[in-house]
Amino acid sequence: MNNINKDKKLILSISDFKNYFLEHEYNENMFTKDNHLNPKYNSFKNTGIIPTIFEDNWNNFYNTNKDLVDKYRPNAPTEVSKIIDCMNKDLGCTVYKCPDCNDYIFVGNTCKSRLCTSCGYKYKLERVENILSTAYNCNHRQIVFTIPKEFRKFLFFPFDRIDILFNAVNLTLNSILNTSYKKTNKKKRKKKYISKQKYYPGFFAFLHTFGRDLKWNPHIHVLIAEMKISDIDIKKWNYFDFNALSKRFQKILTDLMLKHFSDFSKENARKAYLNHPNGFYVYAEKKEFKSLKEGLEYVTRYCGRCPISENRIIKYENNNVTFCYNAHEDDSYHEVTVSAFEFIKMILRHIIPNNYKIIRYFGFYRKKPKLHNSINKLISEEKRNIRKKFLSYSLSIQKFFKRHPLYCPHCDVKMDCVAFVT
């Protein structure tokens, strides 16, 4: 028996839809020989290079590396199947009928996977809008906290070890806000000063697990408000001591890893201090963004999507993938050619576990301060709902693809929704 939703639209299985369709009119191209919906029939699905690479090689790759994949990234098979099936009707679709030409148009369901370049872009836009709705109307600065190569392996598995990295960043920023050191004599002795008034920072932290060359390189991007808030006071805060940030981050992260990781030894810590006498690299120079939105789009662009954009893939042929990148150190251009299996392995190491939060709020952005109502918001309450409406499916397609998704591509008239196929 067919289900009917509140809008009085049929909810059908593929077999039910075929029976329904045969009662109306028949087009042999709509179905494949095995009675599935033909993904190429009147669909807006355009398979990208990355889904194509996975579709061509995934079964052989997984059969060869099943034990490693299931151990280190157990959600990989599900995420890969999602991006292969995204919008091709296998994940379900909405069926429209044109009242003029009587043809059927299929709008496939999206996969919502973080590996998907298309769905990931929508995820980014939503996260940017959510953060803008939370932010105060003040300047924000980008800070990047990185770790040395010898530390990266300790944060690879299990994945929740990266919580330590978020925690270290939070403790570091709170430390330099309320604690300072000043020289007391010519022998360069320093005295510790703790602020009598307890101030709180407010910042958003974004996890990136990769470098431009796709190697495992977990680091945290921060957008921090250039002000500090206490229970009774608000002050500007636009000076950041690079040396204090680097050395304190090194100390705090190393201590946390010694405390929580049994495979991280005192010898590992000693070598870290020996090899990095000036602390771990922390980028805190003032980066001039035109607006907070521009800064957010910069740091969130890979938080919900594949670690490499498709325009960086130069070619995929003969089972090899060639991609390019500009090195961070000197901006030099590089091209890398690897086998399809090696490319898949590079991508899989950056899969995020289900429900793991890679964007986090801290300080007065996590918990509203007592002075919240007296601070100007970046976006007023009245504008928030209006702005979010522009993220709707219909308006997004019109904005980026210059076509109305609910109008027949042949007749340019509004189509009727006739069924949802599960």
Secondary structure, DSSP 8 states (H G I E B T S, - for coil): --EE-TT--EEE-HHHHHHHHHTT---GGGB-TTS-B-TTSSB-----HHHHHHHHHHHHHHHHHHHHHHHH-TTHHHHHHHHHHTTSSTT-EEEEE-TTT--EEEEE-----TT-HHHHHHHHHHHHHHHHHH-BSS-EEEEEE---HHHHGGGTSSGGGGHHHHHHHHHHHHHHHHEEEEE-STT--EEEEE-SS--B-EEEEEEEEE-TT--EEEEEEEEEESEEE-SS-EEE-----HHHHHHHHHHHHHHHHHHH-TT--HHHHHHHHHH-TT-S-EE-S----SSHHHHHHHHHTTTSS-SS-GGGEEEEETTEEEEEEE-TTT--EEEEEEEHHHHHHHHHTT---TT--SEEEEETTTS--TTGGGS-BSS-HHHHHHHHHTTSHHHHHHHHHSS-TTB-TTT-SB-EEEEEE-
